[in-house]
Amino acid sequence: MKTSFAVLLLSAAACAQSSDEGKVVRYELKPSELKYTYAASYNPVAHLKSGNILETNTVDCFGNAIKKPGDTLSMAPGDNPLTGPFYIDGAEPGDTLAVKILEIKVDSNQGIGALAPGFGAINSTNYTPMLNAPIKEKIWFYPIDHATNTATFQALDSKYTVKFPLHPFFGCIGVAPAGGEARTSVVPEAFGGNMDSPEASVGNTVYFPVNVSGAMLFLGDGHAAMGDGEIAGTALEVPLRGRVQVRVIKGQKISWPRFENDEYIMTVGAYRPLDDALRIAFTELVGWIHTDYGLSEMDAYELLSKVGEIHLNEMVDPNYVIVAKVKKSFLPKPTHAGSNK
């Protein structure tokens, strides 16, 4: 028998030493310490213990280099600069790292959106080359009103404007990959990474497989808002300040990232083609329901066909991202021991 995921998380919280529980570790980003890959080979910028709270900041996907009309994408020092890595003491391969997102604040008075040649869901790309000319580079600047928690879109080719609400989240959040790999900060995969998931927001917990000692947590690519699919290639790109609490769940192995809040359990599939991303996400969700809620795999499969939900997060990166989810109200109470049959 296997102890349930939810129960192990509660156990991890209960076992955290009182001196570590809620202790705040602060790290102020140094430009010289920005990273552009998820890898275990870096020296950690800070150490945290299970139960600690991390307070830190991130830059936007352009390295905060684009500030005014006339600036160009060529001014960005690289794609999706990352803050970290943060070494989580006691995390070892075969464990799970839980990261609860406590607070995210937009650290700017404007956001950026852009079109780039060869990038986007309805552009010609390296994966789908076409003979027509690429869409040209364009950059939009979005004033942010912190008092009303809104941003303003100003059309470039007309006088049209419209306000929309902010929903800040970490576009990039992940750990060092398995097998000694170093993966670019543009890629989402089983280690997390550039998932562009609005689920990486306040009130949610994200779970990662621990692949290396210390897990090596990275954060970056701040988003203040994003439409489903991120179809033009960028969200409302902003720097962020955030607070997250980390916990190590010992001896519990997962294969792909997961999200959870009071209402939903959610699983990530990040791959190409899009149908494989969906298959990964729902296979992981079936497995979670089977292990933690006691339903057989076939019963879980059937139930999800009736009440499961899909969020297409993005289809512009080297891998596409789908989140499959189900409301907890449709599931049995979590079991202390799920069946492995």
N, C-alpha and C positions, 0 to 999 in steps of 0.2 A: 504494500500500500504506500501511497505517496501523499505527504502532507500538502494541503491545499496552498495555493499561491497567496491568497488573502490572509490565511492564518499565519503563514511564515512572515509576511510583512508586519503583522501585529507583534509577532514574537521578536522580530528584529528591533522594533521600537522599544519593546519592554526590556530587551537585553542590553540596549545601549547604556553605557556607563553614564551616571548622572553628571559627571564632569564634562562629558562630550555632548550630551543631549542639549540641543539648542545653542551650543557655543557658536559664536559668529566668527568666521574667517573672512577677512576682507582682502581683496586683491584689486588694485587699480591698474588697468591695462597700460603697459608700456609699448609704444609703437615698435620698438626694436624686438619685442617678444611676440608679435603677431605670427600666426602659423597659417599655412595654406594646404596642409594635408592632415589627415587623421592618421597618427602613427604612434607607436610605443617608443620610438627612438629619442624623442625629445626629453630634455630635463623638465620635470614638472615645475610650474610656477608657484605652486603651493600644495600643501598636504592637508587633507581633511580626514576626520574620523567619522564613522557611522553615527548619524544623529546631528552632525554639524550643519550649520547654515552658512552657505557661501553668498557673499555680497560682492558683485563685480559688475563690470561694464563691457560693452562690445561696440565695435564700429559697424558702419553699414557695409553692404556688399561691395561698395566701391572704395572702402578704406577711408570714408569721410572726405574724399578728394574732390568731389563734385559739389560745388557750392553756389554757382550763379550761372545765368545764361551766358553762353559762349564757352563754358567748360565742356570738355569732350570725354568720352569713355576711355580714351587713351591715357588720361591722367590717373586712372585708377592703378594702384601698385600691383593689383592682382585681384582674383575673384574670391569673394566670401572669406575675408580674413577672419581667423578664429582666435578667441581668447582661450588660453589654457596651454597645455593640459593640466588638469587638477588630479593629483594622485590620491586615491581613496584608500586609506590604510585598511588592511585586512581583506580587501577585495581580491579574489583569486579566480582563475579560470574555472568555470562550472558554477560560479555564483551569479546572482542577479543584482544589478545596481538599480535602485529606485531613486528617482529624482523628482521631488515634489516642488512644483513651481508656486512660490508664495507671493511674489510681487514682480511686476515688470512695468517700467516707466519709459516712455519715449524720451530720449536724451537730446532733443533737437526741436527747433521751431519750424522745421520744414522736412518733408520727405521727398524722395526722388523716384521717378519712374522712367523707364527708357526702352526704346526699341534698338536692337542691335542686329546687324546683318548676320544671317545664318543661325539665328536663335529665335525660338518662339514656336507655338503650337500650330500656327497656320502660315508659317514662313517656310521657304526652302531651307534645308539644313544639311549638314554632312551626312545625316542618316537618310534624308529624302531630297537628294539634289534635283534641281529643275533647271531648265534653260532660261527662264525669265530672270531678269535682274533682281538681286536681293533687295529686300526692304532697307531703306537707308536709316542711318542712325538718327534718332530723335530723343530729346530729353525733356521731361516735364518736371516742374517744381510745384510741390503741394504745400501751401501754408498750413500749419497745424495750430488749431485753437485748443489749448490745454483746458481752458475753462469749460468748453462745451464738449470736449473729447471728440472733435471732428477734424477732418481735413477737407480742403477745397480743391476740386479738379477744375483747371482752367484749360479749355480747349486751345490748341495752338492755331487751328485753322478757322476759328470763329470766336465770338465773344461769349460763348456758352460757359457757364460755371455751375457746379453743383457740389453740395457738401455731403459727406458720408461719415458714418461713425468709425472710430478707431477700435481695433482689436489687436493689441500688440502681442507678438509671440516670437519665439526663437526659430528662425528659418533653418538654422543649423544647430543641432544638438546631437552629440554622439560620443562614442568611445573609440579606443584604438581597435582596429580590425583584428581578426584572427589570422593565424598563419604568417605573422611577421609582415603583413602587407602594409603599405602606405597608400592611402586613397585620397585623391584630390578632394578639396573642400566643396567642389561642385557636385559630387556624387552622393546619392542616397543608396543605402544597401542594408545588409543585416546588422551592421554596427550603428545604424542610425544615420548620422551625417546630414546632408542637405535635404531633409525630408520635406521642407516647406509645409509643415503641418500646423494649421491653426490650432490643433489640439495641444501644441506645446505652449500652453498659455496658463494664466493664473487659475488655480483651483484643480488643475490636473496633475497626476503623477505619471511620469514616463519611465518605463522599465527597459533596461538594456542587458543583453548578455555580456558578462565579463569575459573578455578574451585574453587579457594579459594581467599580470600582477599590477594592482592599483587601478585597474579599469581605464584610467587616463581619459577624463571627461573634458570635452571641448564644447564651447558655446560661440555663437556668432550669427551673422546675417539677420539682423533685426528687422522685423516687419511690423508696421503699424496697422496694416490692413491688407487683405489679398482676396481676390475673387477665386472661385473654384477653378482649378486647372492652371492658375497663374499663366494664362494663355499667351501673353505678350512677352513673357520671359522674366519680368520683374514684378514684385509686389510693391507696396509703398515702403521703400527701403529707408531705414532709419537706424541710428545708433540707439542702444538700449542700456538701461541699468536694471539689474535684476537681483532677486533673492531666491535661492533654491535650497532645499534641505535634502541631503543625501543619506541613503541608508543602504547597507549591504545585507542582502538576503542570502545567507550561507546555504550552500548545497542545493540551490534551486536553479536549474539550468533552463533557459529559454533560448530559442533560435533566432527570433526577430523581435524588434521593439514592440512594446505594448503601451497603451495609454489607459488610464482609469480615472473616473471621478465618481461622485455619489450616484450618478444616474446610469452611466454606461461602462461597459468594458469594450476596449477597442484594440484592434491588431493592425499591424502595418505590413503591406506588401510593396516592395520597391524593386522593380525589374522592368525589362522590356521583353516581349510586347506587353501591352496593357492587360491582356487577358491573363498573362502569367502573374502580374502584380496582384490581380484580383484573386487568382487561385491561391497564392501564398497567403494573402490576408485572411481569406475565409478558412483555409486549412488550419491556420494558427488559431482562429477564433473557435472553430470546432474543437480543437485540442484543449483550449483553455476551459471551455464549458465542460468538456468531458472530465478533465482532471479536477477542477475546482468545484463544479456544481453537480457532478454525479450522473449526468445524462450520458447515455451511450453515444458514440460518435454518430450513428445513423439517426438517432432521435434529435441530436443537436443539429445535424445537417438539415433534417426536415423542418425543424422549428425555424432555423435561420432563413429558409426559403419563404417563410411567411412573415417574419418580423425583423429580419436583419436589415441593416442600413449600410449604404456605401457613401463614402466621401472621396471624390476624386480631387486629391490635393494639388497635384501638378503633373503636367505632361510635357515638360520642356527640357528637363535635365537628362543626363545620360541614361538614368533609369527613371521610369514613371513611378508615382506613389499613389496608392489607394489605401484608405483606412476603412476596414470593415468593423461594424459595431452593432451592439444589441443592448437594449435597455435591461438593466438588472431586474426590473419589475416583471419581466417575462421569464425569468430563470428561477429554479429552486434556490433555497437558501444555500450558501456555500457549505460544502462538506469539509470535515476535518481530514477525511481520507477519500480521495477520488479513486474510482475503479480504473485499472489499467487494461481492462479487456477491450 
